Amino acid sequence: MRKLQVSEAAQELGISKEAVYNRIRRGSLKSSEEDGVKYVLFDDEAKSDEKKTKSTKTQKNTTNSDKFIEFLLNELSELKSQNQNLQSDKEKLYKEKEQMLVNSKAEIMAVYKDKDEKLMQFLNILQKPSLTHDVDVSNTEPVIDAELDDEVSAKFGKFIGLNEYLKELNLDKKTYKKAQKKIIKRINKSKFVKFKDGVIMVKRDKSLYEIIGEI
């Protein structure tokens, strides 16, 4: 057994002198007094056990810290994996969206392609020299404004073919040509002129002035 003064005991234990006195009062430290000097009594075996206990606690704390670090690393790895999956899903959805837009555009173009081709065909016919020279257009029907059958007439109701409409007005050749060109320009601009299924239709009960104004 060792005997140390209070200051020495405090240094040995790594605590203050006041803490040593407190332990003496609580009985957690053995003490003796000689010639008015307080001494602290240490049992080397007990101290060894205390060191072992501290060492064990330190090892446990270290082990717990290592496990916690390992847990955090595993969580971080899991989050990275989830982030990669989300990024992959994002790219997949983006590609699917782009493909949907491409398909929709193709479908829309397919719907209007046939009508646009018919309209362009008719406009090209009108631009041919045969329609810009002095010819009897009253007796010349564009291919896409041919004689309407009963089924087409019923479909359009009060609308009739362009040339049929102009014939009913009994116009001279010059006025006939001007009126024909102006009505064509009113396609998609006037509710009295329609271009549907390759046929130019005009509202039968409307006057020429109501459709195109002054010639």
Secondary structure as UniProt FT lines:
FT   STRAND          2..5
FT   HELIX           6..13
FT   HELIX           17..26
FT   STRAND          30..34
FT   TURN            35..36
FT   STRAND          37..42
FT   HELIX           44..126
FT   HELIX           129..132
FT   HELIX           137..139
FT   HELIX           143..145
FT   HELIX           150..156
FT   TURN            157..158
FT   STRAND          159..161
FT   HELIX           162..167
FT   TURN            168..170
FT   HELIX           173..185
FT   TURN            186..189
FT   TURN            191..192
FT   STRAND          193..196
FT   TURN            197..198
FT   STRAND          199..203
FT   TURN            204..205
FT   HELIX           208..212
//
